[in-house]
Amino acid sequence: MMFNEISNACVKCGKCIPTCPIYKIKKDELHNPRGFLELLSAYNKGEILYNDDLKNVFDSCFLCANCTEICPFDLKVDKAIMDFRHKNFHKSLSLYKKIILFFLRNRKVLDFVAKLGYIFEPCIFKIQDKNLGMKSKINTPFIKKDRLIPSFGKKSFLNSNTNFIDNQGEKTIGFFVGCLQNYFYDESAKAVLKIAKKLKINIDLLKEQNCCAVAHFFSGDFKSVEKLAKKNIEYFEKKFENLDAIIISEATCSSMIRKDYEYFFNSVNQEEWAKRAKKISSKIYLATEYFYHNTSLKELLNKQKKTNFIVTYHDPCHSKKTQGIFKEPRELLKNNFILKEMHESDSCCGFGGINTQINLYNESLKIASKKALDIKETKAHFVSAECSACRMQISNSLEKEKIETIFKHPLELIAMMID
């Protein structure tokens, strides 16, 4: 269903409006799902033309899927907006967005840039240990001054490990690491290896994996989505000849590969590729989902001591809303930590992607600050989520609000207990 069909199907009931993150900031009829669909309808009929104002309205959508979750007719407003972005992709392509998408599309180039980043980051950034990051000394369109972002490692995770890790196990699984964990938050990826070693599960690091293309998908760069998705599908099909499963420790990457590949190929009338995407998705899991349902990890954790650390859990939009995964990480964490729920744990953190971070940073920060204050109320030592984009956003907001809580991926916390 493309955006003209979705906009025409909306009955304007308004149930989606109170759930929309940008509406909570803007408080007007344009910046909410109903307003988006009204504009899409007018645009499709030729009543309004593309211009910067229209672009900015649709760039303000965080693609959090709150509206699709509550819609009585299950209308995919987020997909309609992505379709609009696709149709106008080259009209809205800023230099910074073009550079970022190019890097993500070309892993060898990104490897080289990451090495340069590690060497020269002290010249531009102030390095700090808390929440694993650094703060920019200067303002740029994408990196605002004093904004906490993750720091580069000396080598990427994939380049720091062998192709295959033999843990003398009967099972062998593939590990899709994702770009943020590969280059920045490798502690999360290392935690996967520690847990697999303890469980005696062999790991294939899938060294030829490509970016999942979620940044391109959200930006409307469908040409790159098609290229990267096809490469990954072909690679996974070949690997599944010897693998029991593939796990992904990033909610957004997992949702893209498991859900959006099939949707994308159906939307561009490539049914055969959609079928292939659907077939591989049946053996791909979010990491906590796999470890909870398919291993003895929970039993192993039951044998470990319980700590006095309080953990509060944030549900990434592309974990709970799109994949239905929220119970599994909590069940694994509650064995050894005091789990305390924050208010609206499944509300969007405000990251939103490249468009949001370049054009709507201040609005994004307001949403994140609300999340940080909800975290503060729990008095938690750690906040956790299976998503590095959420980690980047929430860590920055904790710093801004001077809150002592530390962000840890759930698998990092679990690895602490079995070390």
Secondary structure by P-SEA (a helix, b strand, c coil): ccaaaaaaacccccccccccccccccccccccaaaaaaaaaaaaaccccccaaaaaaaaacccccccccccccccaaaaaaaaaaaaaccccccaaaaaaaaaaacaaaaaaaaaaaaacccccbbbbccccbbbbccccccccccbbbbbbccccccccccccccccccbbbbbbcccccccccaaaaaaaaaaaaaabbbbcccccccccaaaaaaacaaaaaaaaaaaaaaaaaaaaccccbbbbccaaaaaaaacaaaaaaaaacaaaaaaaaaaaaaacccaaaaaacccaaaaaaaacccccbbbbbbbcccccccccccaaaaaaaaccccccccccccccccccccccccccaaaaaaaaaaaaaaaaaacccbbbcccaaaaaaaaaaaaaacccbbbbcaaaaaaaaac
